[in-house]
């Protein structure tokens, strides 16, 4: 069992932030493909509103607004980082054509992944702060099927480790304006990430009055996503997404985890100009 867990562990928002932006980022990724050979600046702006767990493993939810703002110049982008594993940063699509997209990005989260005030158990533990992240990402699309993945690592030195995520998505064109999508995904995380978010150190154990918990890397999350995109005008897009996710491995078994189901619901609108 431990060998299986060590081999697998969070193939992902992506933490919950990653999951929350999957549907909106799919729209942005398609826009990037269309702009690959364009040497003019292109901009998009929008807003997503998501209901998601308060922190990884929480049984409480919160409503989070997520700005969807990006500027693109050919293969280069700033702002939104579709497919990179975090919502904001800078990057470039090194390979980009009708079938393949491969790129790199630097960025981070828009808020702290977890605060000590998020639950009574966490009080006195200190916050898990935002950190700088680096990502290598890729996507392959053939007709109605897409496969996306990324490797994202903490390059800010805040013990948030490395995650690898893979998602498979099928798309169905209901009409010229309406597109539906659905598919599974998995996320793997290393021991450093899993210990930071789901482990309990000796000091935290004394504060909370519970035993320490050593969390190892392995399969962390499995999920299934359903989305819809409606092209209201050539510039305006509306969308919605539902992501059902379940924690696995040491993340599921951790005393920090109050609910292994980590579901996210979102709606968004974006304007391209």
C-alpha positions as CSV (number, residue, x, y, z in Angstrom):
1,X,0.0,0.0,0.0
2,X,2.8,2.5,1.0
3,X,4.6,1.6,-2.3
4,X,1.5,2.4,-4.3
5,X,1.0,5.7,-2.5
6,X,4.6,6.6,-2.9
7,X,4.4,5.9,-6.7
8,X,1.2,7.9,-7.1
9,X,0.2,11.3,-5.0
10,X,-1.6,14.3,-6.4
11,X,-1.6,13.8,-10.2
12,X,-4.5,18.6,-10.3
13,X,-6.3,23.4,-9.0
14,X,-4.5,21.3,-8.4
15,X,-5.0,22.1,-4.9
16,X,-8.4,23.7,-4.6
17,X,-7.4,26.9,-6.4
18,X,-6.3,24.9,-9.3
19,X,-9.5,23.0,-9.5
20,X,-11.5,26.1,-9.3
21,X,-10.1,27.6,-12.4
22,X,-10.0,24.6,-14.7
23,X,-13.1,25.6,-16.7
24,X,-12.2,29.2,-17.2
25,X,-8.6,28.3,-18.1
26,X,-9.8,26.0,-20.8
27,X,-11.4,29.1,-22.5
28,X,-8.2,31.1,-22.1
29,X,-6.1,28.2,-23.5
30,X,-8.2,28.1,-26.7
31,X,-7.8,31.8,-27.1
32,X,-4.0,31.4,-26.8
33,X,-4.0,28.8,-29.6
34,X,-5.9,31.2,-31.9
35,X,-3.4,34.0,-31.2
36,X,-0.2,31.9,-31.6
37,X,0.8,33.5,-34.9
38,X,-0.6,36.9,-34.1
39,X,2.1,39.6,-33.6
40,X,-0.4,42.1,-32.1
41,X,-1.2,42.5,-28.5
42,X,-4.5,40.8,-27.4
43,X,-6.3,41.3,-24.1
44,X,-9.0,39.5,-22.2
45,X,-10.7,40.4,-19.0
46,X,-13.3,38.7,-16.9
47,X,-14.4,37.4,-13.5
48,X,-15.1,34.0,-12.1
49,X,-17.0,33.3,-8.9
50,X,-16.3,29.9,-7.3
51,X,-17.6,28.0,-4.3
52,X,-14.7,25.8,-3.0
53,X,-13.4,24.3,0.2
54,X,-12.0,26.8,2.7
55,X,-8.6,25.0,2.7
56,X,-7.4,21.6,1.3
57,X,-9.3,19.0,3.4
58,X,-11.8,21.5,4.9
59,X,-15.5,20.6,5.4
60,X,-16.4,24.3,5.1
61,X,-16.8,26.2,1.9
62,X,-16.1,29.8,0.8
63,X,-17.1,32.0,-2.1
64,X,-14.0,33.2,-3.9
65,X,-13.9,35.8,-6.8
66,X,-11.1,35.0,-9.3
67,X,-10.1,37.7,-11.8
68,X,-9.5,36.4,-15.3
69,X,-7.2,39.0,-16.8
70,X,-4.5,38.3,-19.4
71,X,-2.5,40.0,-22.1
72,X,-1.0,38.0,-25.0
73,X,1.6,38.8,-27.6
74,X,2.1,35.9,-29.9
75,X,3.4,33.0,-27.8
76,X,3.9,35.2,-24.7
77,X,1.4,35.8,-22.0
78,X,1.0,37.7,-18.7
79,X,-1.8,37.6,-16.2
80,X,-3.8,34.4,-16.5
81,X,-1.7,31.3,-17.0
82,X,-4.0,28.7,-18.5
83,X,-2.9,25.1,-17.8
84,X,0.1,26.1,-15.7
85,X,-1.3,25.0,-12.3
86,X,-1.7,28.5,-10.8
87,X,-4.0,31.4,-11.7
88,X,-1.6,34.3,-12.3
89,X,2.0,34.9,-13.7
90,X,4.0,35.2,-16.8
91,X,5.0,32.6,-19.4
92,X,5.4,31.5,-23.0
93,X,4.1,28.7,-25.2
94,X,7.3,27.3,-26.7
95,X,5.4,25.0,-29.0
96,X,1.9,25.9,-30.1
97,X,-0.1,24.6,-33.1
98,X,-3.4,23.0,-33.8
99,X,-2.6,19.9,-31.8
100,X,0.2,20.6,-29.3
101,X,0.9,23.3,-26.7
102,X,4.0,23.2,-24.6
103,X,5.2,26.0,-22.4
104,X,6.7,27.3,-19.2
105,X,5.4,29.8,-16.6
106,X,6.3,31.6,-13.4
107,X,3.7,32.8,-11.0
108,X,1.7,32.0,-7.9
109,X,-1.6,32.0,-6.0
110,X,-3.9,35.0,-5.4
111,X,-4.3,34.3,-1.7
112,X,-2.9,32.1,1.2
113,X,-3.7,28.4,0.6
114,X,-4.5,28.1,4.3
115,X,-4.8,30.4,7.3
116,X,-4.5,29.5,11.0
117,X,-8.0,31.1,11.5
118,X,-9.6,28.7,9.0
119,X,-10.5,26.1,11.6
120,X,-10.2,25.7,15.4
121,X,-7.7,22.9,15.0
122,X,-5.3,25.1,13.1
123,X,-5.1,27.9,15.6
124,X,-1.5,28.6,16.6
125,X,-0.1,26.6,13.7
126,X,0.7,29.6,11.6
127,X,-0.5,30.3,8.0
128,X,0.6,28.5,4.8
129,X,1.6,31.6,2.8
130,X,1.6,32.2,-0.9
131,X,4.9,31.2,-2.6
132,X,6.5,31.6,-6.0
133,X,5.8,28.7,-8.4
134,X,7.4,27.5,-11.5
135,X,5.6,25.3,-14.1
136,X,6.1,23.2,-17.2
137,X,2.9,22.4,-18.9
138,X,1.6,20.6,-22.0
139,X,-1.6,19.9,-23.9
140,X,-2.6,17.7,-26.8
141,X,-5.9,18.1,-28.7
142,X,-7.3,15.9,-31.4
143,X,-10.8,16.5,-32.6
144,X,-13.0,16.4,-29.5
145,X,-10.4,15.0,-27.1
146,X,-7.8,16.9,-25.1
147,X,-5.2,15.7,-22.7
148,X,-3.6,18.4,-20.4
149,X,-0.9,18.1,-17.8
150,X,1.6,20.2,-15.8
151,X,4.5,19.9,-13.3
152,X,4.5,22.8,-10.8
153,X,7.1,23.3,-8.1
154,X,7.6,25.7,-5.2
155,X,10.6,27.9,-6.2
156,X,10.1,30.3,-3.3
157,X,11.4,28.0,-0.6
158,X,8.2,27.7,1.4
159,X,8.1,23.8,1.6
160,X,5.2,23.5,-0.9
161,X,6.9,20.8,-2.9
162,X,6.0,19.6,-6.4
163,X,2.7,18.5,-7.9
164,X,2.0,16.7,-11.2
165,X,-1.5,16.8,-12.7
166,X,-3.1,15.2,-15.7
167,X,-6.7,15.8,-17.0
168,X,-8.5,14.2,-19.9
169,X,-11.4,16.2,-21.4
170,X,-14.0,15.4,-24.0
171,X,-15.9,18.2,-25.8
172,X,-19.3,18.1,-27.5
173,X,-20.3,21.0,-29.7
174,X,-24.1,21.3,-29.1
175,X,-24.4,24.4,-31.4
176,X,-22.2,27.1,-32.9
177,X,-22.3,28.9,-29.5
178,X,-22.6,26.1,-26.9
179,X,-19.9,23.7,-26.0
180,X,-20.1,21.0,-23.2
181,X,-17.1,19.3,-21.7
182,X,-16.4,16.5,-19.2
183,X,-13.5,14.3,-18.1
184,X,-11.4,12.8,-15.3
185,X,-8.2,14.0,-13.7
186,X,-5.6,13.0,-11.1
187,X,-3.0,14.8,-9.1
188,X,0.2,13.5,-7.6
189,X,2.2,15.4,-4.9
190,X,5.6,14.8,-3.3
191,X,6.2,14.3,0.4
192,X,7.1,18.0,1.0
193,X,3.8,19.2,-0.3
194,X,1.8,16.6,1.5
195,X,3.5,17.2,4.8
196,X,3.0,20.9,4.6
197,X,-0.8,20.7,3.9
198,X,-1.8,17.5,5.6
199,X,1.0,16.6,8.1
200,X,1.2,17.5,11.8
201,X,4.6,18.4,13.2
202,X,5.6,17.8,16.8
203,X,5.1,21.5,17.6
204,X,1.6,21.5,16.0
205,X,0.8,18.3,17.8
206,X,1.5,20.0,21.2
207,X,-0.6,23.0,20.3
208,X,-3.6,21.0,19.1
209,X,-3.4,18.2,21.7
210,X,-3.3,15.4,19.1
211,X,-0.6,13.0,17.9
212,X,1.9,14.0,15.2
213,X,1.2,12.8,11.6
214,X,3.8,12.2,9.0
215,X,2.3,12.5,5.5
216,X,4.1,11.0,2.6
217,X,3.9,11.7,-1.1
218,X,1.6,9.7,-3.4
219,X,-1.8,9.9,-5.1
220,X,-3.5,13.0,-3.6
221,X,-6.6,13.8,-5.6
222,X,-8.9,12.2,-8.2
223,X,-11.6,14.3,-9.8
224,X,-14.2,14.5,-12.5
225,X,-15.1,17.8,-14.1
226,X,-18.1,19.0,-16.1
227,X,-18.2,22.3,-17.9
228,X,-20.2,24.4,-20.3
229,X,-19.1,27.4,-22.4
230,X,-21.5,29.7,-24.2
231,X,-20.1,32.2,-26.8
232,X,-22.5,35.0,-26.4
233,X,-20.8,37.2,-29.0
234,X,-17.4,37.0,-30.7
235,X,-16.0,38.8,-27.7
236,X,-18.1,37.7,-24.8
237,X,-17.9,34.1,-23.3
238,X,-20.0,32.8,-20.4
239,X,-19.2,29.5,-18.6
240,X,-19.9,27.2,-15.7
241,X,-18.0,24.3,-14.2
242,X,-18.5,21.6,-11.5
243,X,-15.5,19.7,-10.2
244,X,-16.1,16.7,-8.0
245,X,-12.8,15.8,-6.3
246,X,-11.8,13.2,-3.7
247,X,-8.6,13.2,-1.6
248,X,-6.6,10.0,-1.5
249,X,-3.6,8.5,0.2
250,X,-2.1,10.3,3.2
251,X,-4.1,13.4,2.4
252,X,-7.4,11.4,2.9
253,X,-6.2,9.8,6.1
254,X,-4.8,13.0,7.7
255,X,-6.4,14.4,10.9
256,X,-6.3,17.7,9.2
257,X,-8.8,16.4,6.6
258,X,-12.4,16.9,7.7
259,X,-14.0,15.9,4.4
260,X,-12.3,13.9,1.7
261,X,-14.8,15.3,-0.9
262,X,-13.5,18.6,-2.2
263,X,-16.0,19.9,-4.6
264,X,-15.9,23.2,-6.5
265,X,-18.6,25.0,-8.4
266,X,-18.0,28.1,-10.6
267,X,-19.4,30.5,-13.1
268,X,-17.4,33.0,-15.1
269,X,-17.6,35.6,-17.9
270,X,-14.8,36.9,-20.0
271,X,-14.4,39.5,-22.8
272,X,-11.7,39.4,-25.5
273,X,-10.5,42.5,-27.2
